[in-house]
Structure formats: structure tokens, C-alpha cells
Amino acid sequence: MTTLRTGLAANLATISGLRTSATVPDDPKPPVAVVMPQRVIWDTSMGRGLDQYEFVVLVIVGRVDERTAQNTLDAYCAPTGAGSIKTAIERDKTLGGAANTLRVTEMRNYTAIQIAENTYLSAEFAVTVYA
């Protein structure tokens, strides 16, 4: 799982200006994409031939003002383009050979979140990895 998390973070690091973390940081510094495992479904094919990993990539942006935060997050939510989370993650679907394939399946929970004393804007991206 560590190799898959690291591979996802490396793919996300191709977005200019976006920090990435393969582990959940205590004090995230936006804009940041945090890779979090959600579940594993073992033995999906041929006994031990294939497992399915579900990840959530939480993207957090600063909220200096509402309009700028939403415009920034909207660019990350685009299905294509230089700032697209989907495009960045799917750039190397094998994660450097650690996976068979992967797919970003949805964006969800576009919302304000509270971390410590600060309010940020965030969105979650669901990623399925077969390895």
C-alpha cells in the first residue's frame, strides 16, 4: 500500500504549485493533495492474482477569499488540463509498475472544512487501483 500511495503522490506532484502528501499530515499547507487509503478488496481475480485498492485524494486549498478559493479548486476538479487532478493521477496508470491500472472515478464533497483554527475549501477524488 505504501508504494501505491507514494506513486499516487508522485503523479499528483506533476501539477505545478500543488504540494502532495502520501501520508496524512498533522498541519497541511494548502494547496495540498493528501492520499488516503479507504479500503482494500482482496482476491478480486485468480485467487491472489489481483487486489482492488480504494483511495481518496483530499485536495485542500486556502480560503483567503471565497472566489479565489473556488476558482482554484475548480481548476483541480476539471476533467482535463494542466491542473486537473484526474489527468495528473491517470498520467501513469501503473504507478511506476506497482499497479496493473487505476482510474479516478469521481469528485465529491466539494465543501469548506475546518482544520485547527482555519477554514479551507476542499474536494475529494475517489481513485480505484488494481494491483
Secondary structure, DSSP 8 states (H G I E B T S, - for coil): -HHHHHHHHHHHTTSTT-EEESS--SS--SSEEEEEEEEEEEEEETTTTEEEEEEEEEEEE--SSHHHHHHHHHHHHSSSSTT-HHHHHTTSTTTTTT-SEEEEEEEEEEEEEEETTEEEEEEEEEEEEE-
